[in-house]
Amino acid sequence: MKELLAETAVRAARYIAAIGDRKVVPGPEDIARLGALGGPLPENPCEPAEVLALLDDVGSPATVATSGGRYFGFVIGGALPAALATNWLAGAWDQNAAMKVMSPVATKVEEIVCDWTLDLLGLPRNAGIGFVTCTTMANFSGLAAARSALLHRVGWNVEEDGMFEAPPVRVVVGQEVHVSLLKALSMLGLGRSRVITVLADGQGRMRADALPVLDEHTIVCIQAGNVNTGAFDPAKEICARARAAGAWVHVDGAFGLWGAVSPQFAPLLEGVDAADSWAIDCHKWLNVPYDSGMVVVRDPEHLRRALAAGSAAYLTQDAGREPWQYTPDSSRRARGVELWAAIRSLGRSGLRDMIERNCRQAKLFAERLRAAGFAVLNDVVLNQVLVSFGSPEQTRRVIAEIQADGTCWCGGTVWQGHTAMRISVSCWATTDDDVERSAATMIGIAKSAQAG
Ligand SMILES: Cc1ncc(COP(=O)(O)O)c(C=O)c1O
């Protein structure tokens, strides 16, 4: 075991050391070689070192270098050194983080991370947190708490009696709602299409003046950080209206909520702390390994009631917080460990620096692209940049060439009718040099496409 783990460390360190020198995406020949991992079902055992070598030799070249400094697709963070290292240790522990009796350390670490996160993000100090896999599940969990709370108020026990014949629940979303929130609604029996959709402005912010009349049967889903523009819905106004009407506000804050750690960006989030539930991603901007997200609910009882399992004699209940009562899953890995390590290693100032650095780098991209004559379509308020290289066809062609070049990677989108390339700067490892090199490549490719 010792030799195997040492060999793993050597191979992993080699992978990471080379990540800045390779193409961000694998070549077709690397992908073709993946067939070597398959073949007929192995009938007999094989040495673990051989298994490791096969995966590294064949698998590593076919990875996308998302943990390097020049991947700007979707919203994807890397893995901070302390988070990656503790992820390995926690792998060796192989703890089941469902219950305190199964893992005192996993439970304690989660309690610490709850306190630190609420402090960092300025959220209510008594809120409850569930440690989930991603924002989609955080949205699901927060909306499950919302559904439970609103129906509980009118005497309907949705956990026992389900949604058939339940009193109606209205759901309000913005025009630029993230598709994962709609997925969460569909999984909860609230329906993707029966939402009331509120118009958004040119940056994708929900227009508070277009809100319908709210009441105590309504869940309003707002966004902190639009996936295309980075823009924030006007939380202060919407939360005040919702509170006065007895409605519930859920915030999809996947990456944008981390902006609260910086005094520079905190004003964009004004009033967000007055909501009732929040979904946050940790594998994005906190830069912990996949998969990791958090759901935060102002009154932990609503989250617990929505997600707690029934009783079974062999599942002992201790006093205090039992992690599995706050998540959709029961058995799960100790993902709180990496959150603890990321926050412990960065501290408040390190996290603030990382967020501010990425946002400054997004502005640097925008400056370089504008100076080269290309249109930046959004106000760069956070870490997201949308750029057009001309006509839709031209923009799509430039994106394809940038992706094939492999210096960096960005995806495409259509923003309010305009075809654009998205740049998301979300990785701790991105340097200003990475930005300059990537911007020069983008501009070079776009200019020759123009000339051609
Ligand atoms: C605003 C928003 N919500 C939800 C998600 C979905 O996140 P995940 O893939 O972690 O479920 C994203 C992903 O980028 C996002 O930007």
PDBQT file of the ligand as one rigid body, heavy atoms in Angstrom, charges set to zero:
ROOT
HETATM    1  C1  LIG A 501     -25.983  30.266 -11.564  1.00  0.00    +0.000 C 
HETATM    2  C2  LIG A 501     -25.730  28.787 -11.641  1.00  0.00    +0.000 A 
HETATM    3  N1  LIG A 501     -26.568  27.935 -11.045  1.00  0.00    +0.000 NA
HETATM    4  C3  LIG A 501     -26.365  26.611 -11.084  1.00  0.00    +0.000 A 
HETATM    5  C4  LIG A 501     -25.290  26.059 -11.743  1.00  0.00    +0.000 A 
HETATM    6  C5  LIG A 501     -25.121  24.552 -11.781  1.00  0.00    +0.000 C 
HETATM    7  O1  LIG A 501     -24.022  24.167 -11.013  1.00  0.00    +0.000 OA
HETATM    8  P1  LIG A 501     -23.627  22.625 -10.828  1.00  0.00    +0.000 P 
HETATM    9  O2  LIG A 501     -23.134  22.180 -12.161  1.00  0.00    +0.000 OA
HETATM   10  O3  LIG A 501     -22.595  22.630  -9.780  1.00  0.00    +0.000 OA
HETATM   11  O4  LIG A 501     -24.857  21.894 -10.429  1.00  0.00    +0.000 OA
HETATM   12  C6  LIG A 501     -24.386  26.905 -12.383  1.00  0.00    +0.000 A 
HETATM   13  C7  LIG A 501     -23.246  26.371 -13.136  1.00  0.00    +0.000 C 
HETATM   14  O5  LIG A 501     -22.471  27.070 -13.729  1.00  0.00    +0.000 OA
HETATM   15  C8  LIG A 501     -24.602  28.303 -12.314  1.00  0.00    +0.000 A 
HETATM   16  O6  LIG A 501     -23.751  29.181 -12.889  1.00  0.00    +0.000 OA
ENDROOT
TORSDOF 0
